[in-house]
Amino acid sequence: MDDYTSAIQTQPEFEVPYYNRGLICYRLGYFDDALKDFKKVLELNPAFEDASLSLKQTILDKEEKQRRAY
């Protein structure tokens, strides 16, 4: 994850490191961080379909986790 963060600091307008970092955050269960990264990808490149799908899945999984917590 640190490598992607470094890449973002070097090239903040390149969407791929945001996407890859978002995937790592998602897999670790850091849904809020994943949402932030996927939204940034789509801000930089609205046609990035995998980011759009990942964003939707993250929202669904976050909602499911919240439902199970109550």
Secondary structure, 3 states (H helix, E strand, C coil): CHHHHHHHHHCCCCHHHHHHHHHHHHHCCCHHHHHHHHHHHHHHCCCCHHHHHHHHHHHHHHHHHHHHHC
